[in-house]
Amino acid sequence: MSLMPDEDTVRDALRQVDDPEVGMNIVDLGLVYNIAVGESAVFVDVTMTTAACPMADMIMDDMRNAIRPLVPQGTAVEVELVWDPPWSPDKMSGFAREHFGWSPGAA
């Protein structure tokens, strides 16, 4: 029996998925809100920086493709686009904030 990955392993795989409009991975951008690994499925809640993001479908497909090699064949990989809470730059990792020159309280 194949083992399911833990949440950290899934998160590490998602670091390989970039938002092509900003050139940074979705984890450091703070777009991945929740990862849950069940017995027969992996669930991920993700948001976009804006509801008008033209890359949302591609990013979600890339996420599924990054997770599938980690799970046993036939395992469901569910990626759900959510808007609550709304994304804001304060959700970015320290690395991403430094890269983009953003600091808390900056306009």
ABEGO torsion letter per residue (X at the ends): XBBBBBAAAAAAAAAABBBAAAGBBAAAAGABABBBBBAABBBBBBBBABAABAAAAAAAAAAAAAAAAABBBGBBBBBBBBAOBBBBAAABBAAAAAAAGBBBGBX
